[in-house]
Amino acid sequence: MTAIDLSPSFKAYDVRGIVGESITAETVRAVGAAFVDVLKLAGQTVLVGGDMRPSSPEFADAFAAGAVARGANVRMLGLISTDELYFACGTLNAAGVVFTASHNPAQYNGMKMAKAGAVPVSSDTGLYEIRDAAQAYLNAGDVPTASEGPHGTIEKLDVLADYSAYLRDLVDLSAIRPLKVVVDAANGMGGMTTPAVLGDTILPALPLEIVPMYFELDGTFPNHPANPLEPENLRDLQAAVKEHGADIGLAFDGDADRCFVIDENGDPVSPSAITALVARREIARAKALGEETPVIIHNLITSRAVPELVEKDGGRAVVTRVGHSFIKAVMAAEGAVFGGEHSAHYYFRDFFNADTGMLAAMHVLAALGTQDLPLSQLADEYEPYVASGEINSEIHDKDAAVARVLDACLGQDVEIETMDGTTVSAVDGSFWFNLRPSNTEPFLRFNGEAKDRQTMERVRDQVLAVVRNEG
């Protein structure tokens, strides 16, 4: 047996690889065994589920076989979104895994892992140790099977109804004004969770008219990629919102842990604006419960409007690096009530510090439905600046590209920070930009923001020209 090298598929936050090449049933079985070994889960419950990708059921079974062989008691959750796994890990106080490659193309699959209480498993909290232990099994040709070693048990468990009821208890939508909502699930797991949470398939109907788009679960993504961060993947939703005269559009990624929002005119509402809107609601709720200065977490690429609004509303804003494991760690350390990222990941203390696109969507629906303004006007307050959006450059030498930009900034009145990549901010507050190497792709990512469009476009174009001039 020639062992597959696991290193390329084990990223900083999760596991992703090409099915049949870097991720197979054999490697997954070894990872299931290593998961139990490294986290010392023999005799304990391990939760296993997967998304709608064709390989997910086979991989879930293989992981369960490896975990059971090492003595864990597996509960098979079947088809789940990623935030359903976090819900189950939180409410059942058990570790678990969901098979998903999120927004990646159909040939990919992967794993997102969590400890009991939905604490993330990342490169800092055991993911690489699991990789190394699994690699040792593969190298030795001694992949555990269900016929070897101490045996656990396997049972089935459906958490969709409890997950749906839990979210509805957190945000009451029963008394909002009637809203027409177009939802693009991109053939991902939002096609299952949306009818359960916002519709009437499990719980009583809400004052929402849901217009479904691509709700059929299909991991080959026949309509468009399940990555709403790319503008072209929002076009169908934008057209449908205008065609149906809808109040709002929602777009979920493949595993439904992220949600993007479209206003009634078909225009995107930035994730930073959604972060600010939800932060305002969560600060007010926490203060009503006696919390003096609620903490809101945001990554350094979100709009400066987020910390400004948080401070204005009597909260305390804390900035962190990009990435869910960092956000969740700071959420826990600070006792934060809410956190948001520019990539449309939204984290809630009431959801075990984990990210859930559905709960964020419910907050937006509540904010929209408890007043009479259209979403475009409601969002105006939260978008006072002009953002570039994330722009990727495939660069051979990323460090040299950043150095060229810093050389070009010499003599200008700017401040430079290196918390996560390199952030250059004008001292007068007129603009800022960040250059950050991707953790998962061969890109240098540019994000920028300015007080007006002309300044933003000037800074964007100048910086990208320097970045891409490799000589």
Secondary structure, DSSP 8 states (H G I E B T S, - for coil): ------GGGB-SSSEEEEBTTTB-HHHHHHHHHHHHHHHT-TTSEEEEEE-SSTTHHHHHHHHHHHHHHTT-EEEEEEE--HHHHHHHHHHHT-EEEEE--TTS-TTEEEEEEE-GGG-B--TTTTHHHHHHHHHHHHHHT----TTSSS---EEE---HHHHHHHHHHHS--TTS--EEEEEE-TTSTHHHHHHHHTSSSSS---SEEEEEES-S--TT-SSS-S-TTSGGGGHHHHHHHHHHT-SEEEEE-TTSS-EEEE-TTS-EE-HHHHHHHHHHHHHHHHHHTT-SS-EEEEETTS-THHHHHHHHTT-EEEEE-SSHHHHHHHHHHHT-SEEE-TTS-EEEGGGTTEE-HHHHHHHHHHHHHTSSS-HHHHHHTT--SEE---EEE--S-HHHHHHHHHHHHTTSSEEEE-SSSEEEEETTSSEEEEEEE-SSSS-EEEEEEESSHHHHHHHHHHHHHHHH---
